[in-house]
Structures are given as C-alpha cells and as structure tokens.
Amino acid sequence: MERSVRPITADRWSLQGFGPVGIIAILVIVLAGSLWGTALVFIWAAATHTRWSDLGFVRPQHGAIDLIIAFVAGVLFKLLMKAVVMPLLGFGPINTAYHYLVGNTAALPMMFLTVIVAAGFGEETVWRGFLFERLRALIGPRRYTTLIIVAVTSIFFGLAHYHDQGLPGVVQATITGVIFGTTYARIKTIWPVMVAHAAFDIAAVLIIYWNLEEPIGQFLTR
C-alpha cells in the first residue's frame, strides 16, 4: 500500500510544488552534497511545513533492537558486496580512492565521522527521505510508484559516486541504493536505513585500514 501524499500546490513559485522554484530547490539540495544538502532539506521542510514523518523520521517499530539488527545487516551487506557481488561483476578488490587509509590511524577519526554523519545520516536524508517524498508527491499513488522511485533514486545515487570512485563506485552505490531504498519503502522509517548505511561504510573503512581488501575480494577465487 502506498503512503498517502498531500496534493501538489498549483503555485509555480512554491517551494513545495514542481514549478521553477520547486525544481530549483530539488536540484540545489541534491547538488549541495550530503551535509549542506541535509541542512537545506531541514530548511525546506520547515519552510513548506512538511511533516518529519514524510521524510522518514519515524521511530522504528522495535526501537533499539531494529537499529542493532540494521547495524549487523549493514556490515554483512558490505562483506557480501566485497567478497561476492563485486568480484562476480568483474571488479577488482582495491578501492583506489581510499587506499590511503591502509594503516592510516590518524585518518580514522575523521573518516568515521564522515561516513556516520555525511554518508549514513546525510545521504539517506537527501537520497531516500527527501527525494522519496518529492517523487512520491510528483508521481502520486500509482501502481508502480515505489518501483519507479527506488529505480530513479538508486541510479542517480550511483552516478553521484562516479567523481571519486569511478565505475566500480557507481555500480556498488546503485546496488546499495536499491537495497536501502527498497528497505526504506517497506519499513517506512529511515533510522534503520541510516544505521545500516553507516555500518556498511564503517566496515568498508576498516577493511581498507586493515588491508583486507584483497583477501576478502578474492574470496571466490582462492
């Protein structure tokens, strides 16, 4: 069952509509990056009186238990991607963009802060919470609304990773976008998805830091 949506305002100069101002607002938020984009989402939500629940900020059904499960699932998902999915798709194990993290203890605190705040919280707020709300309002409660939203957001989420991680980053981010997007669409709360995303990236950072990319990435060929 699709979540109910509020009617789109006919005012072409409204932040909440899909006239010039509304479209520019969406583009600015997406292109601003995860941190600035998140701040702009909150400003947009306040200015348009958008409910926090429409952006996914709903308490998980089982509270902390759901978050713990999400964290474990995020770590396991990363191991699956590294050891099975990416090798089967023909990609090598080394993430050259972040290979500088190998044994680099000094870089860990900032990197952990980045993947938790910017990636886990920020990217999910923008790419799932905000864009799901906007696309749902635009498309309406049609039969394939959720499928279209997950597909569109996942593709563009993947493309957003090209500048620093190339084609492997695009493919991995697209797949994770599908998984995180589908999960969010099903459970209707963004908190577990944020935790799973952060756990996924934390696991990725530690795999690189401990120089385990090749042993894990070559698991199927050993």
N, C-alpha and C positions, 0 to 999 in steps of 0.2 A: 504494500500500500504506500502510495506517495505521500510525503508530508504536505500538509496544506500550505498554500502560498497566498501571500497578500496580493491584491490586484496591483498591476503596474500603473503608476501615476501617468496621466497623459501629458503632464507638463514636461516639455522637451528641455527645460532648463533645470530640471530637478536632479539632484544627486542620486535619487533612488530610481529614476526612470532610465530609459535607454535612448534618450536624445543625446545631443552633443556633450552636455555636461556629464551625464551619467557614464557614457562610454569613455570619455577622457579620464574620469575618476577611476574606472576599472583599469585602464592602461597604466595610469600613473602608479596605482597601488602595486600592480604586478611587476612593473619595471623598476620600482623603487628598491627591490631587494627584500629579503626576509625581515630584517629589523625595522627599517623605515616603512616597509610595506605593512607590517603589523601595526605600527603606530598609526598609520593612515587608516587602516581598517577600523581601529577603535574610534578614531575621529569621525570617520564616515558613519559608523554605527550610531554614535551619539547625535550626529547632525541629522540623520534620517530616522531616528527613533526606532532603529532596528533592534529587535529583541536579541539578547545574548544567546538564547536557545536556538535562534535561527542560524547562528554561526557555529553551533555545535557545543557551546559551553553549557552542557547539561551534566549533572552529577551521574557518574557511572552507576549502573543498577546495583552492583555489589561492592561499591566503594573501592577501598584499597586493594581488595582481592583482584578486581578486574585490572588494576594498574600493575600489580605484581605479575599476573598472567601475561599482560601486554609486554612487560619488560623481557620476560623469558622468551616470549614469542619473537620479539624483535631480534634478540641475539641469535636464536635458532634460524630465523629467516636469513640473517646475514651469512651464517655458516653455510646454509643451503645454497645461497646465491654464489658464494665464493667457491665452494667445493664442487658443486654440481651444475647449476644453471649456466653461469658464465662460461665455464670450460666447454660445456656442450654446445654453446653458441659460437665457439671458436675464439674466445678472447683469452689473452694471456693473464697470468695471475697478478702482475705488478701494476699498481696504480701509480704511475709516474708522477702525477701531480702532487701526491702526498708522500712520496717515497722518502722525503727529507725527515719524516717522523721516525724513521728507524733508529731506535736507541736514543732519540732526542727527548730526554726527560724534561728539559727546560720548556719545550714547546707544548707539553701535555696539558697543563692547566688551561691555557688559552684555547687550545683545541677542544677540550672537553666543554668549556663554557660555550664555545661556538656551536658545537653540534647539539648541545642541550637547548640553548636559548634560541639561536638563529635557525637551526635546522628543525629540531623537534617541535619547539613552540611556534617559531616564526613561520616556517614553510607550511606547516599544517594550518595555521590560522589563515594564511593567504590562499594557498592552493586547494585546500579542502573546505575549510569553514566559509571563507568569503566567496570564492568562485562557485562553490556548490550552491550557495544562496542566490547569487546573481544569475547563474544559468537556470536554476530551478524557476526563478521568477520570470525569466525570459521565455523559456520553453513551455512552462506550465505543466500541469499534471497529466501528461500524455503517457501512453503505454511504455514507451522506451526512453522516457526522460532520464532515469538513473543511468542506464547504459550509455546514453549519449554524453552525459555529464562526466562519468568516470573516464570514458574514452578521450574526450577533448582535454580534460584537465591533465590526464596522465601523459598524453602526447606532448603538450606544451611544457609540462613539468620536466619531462625528459630532455626536451630541447634546451631548456634553461641551464642544463648541466654541460652543454657542449663546450662552452668557452674555457672551462678549466679541466675537463676530464675527457673530452673528445667523444668519439662514437661509443666506446665502452660505457662511459658515464651516462650517455643518452639512453642506451639500452637498459642499463640497470635502473636508472631513475624512472623510466617509463614503466618497467615491470613493478617496481615498488609503488609507483603511483597507482597502478591498477589494484594492487593488493590493499594499500592503505585507503584508497578511495572506495573500494567495494566494502571494506570493513566499516568505514565511517557511514556509508549509505545504509548499512544494515543495522548497526548498533545505535545510530543517531546521537552519539556523544563523541566529541573529538578528543577528550582527555586520554583514553587508552591508546588512540592512534598516535598522539603526540609522544607518549611514553615509548611505544613500540618503535617509532621513528628515531627517537633519541638513542634507544638501546641498540638499534641497528647501526647507527653511526658510531656509537661508543665502541661496539665490537669491531667495527672496521678500523678505527683508530688503533685499538690495542693489537689487532692482527698485524698491522703495519709496524707499530712500535716494537713488538716482539719479533719482527722479521719472520712472520709465519705465512706470508702471502704465498710463497712458492710451495711449501709443504701442504698447505690446505688447498690451494688452487690446483695442485697436481695430484690430488687425492684419487681421482678416477684413473689416472694413467700410471700409477705406481704398481 
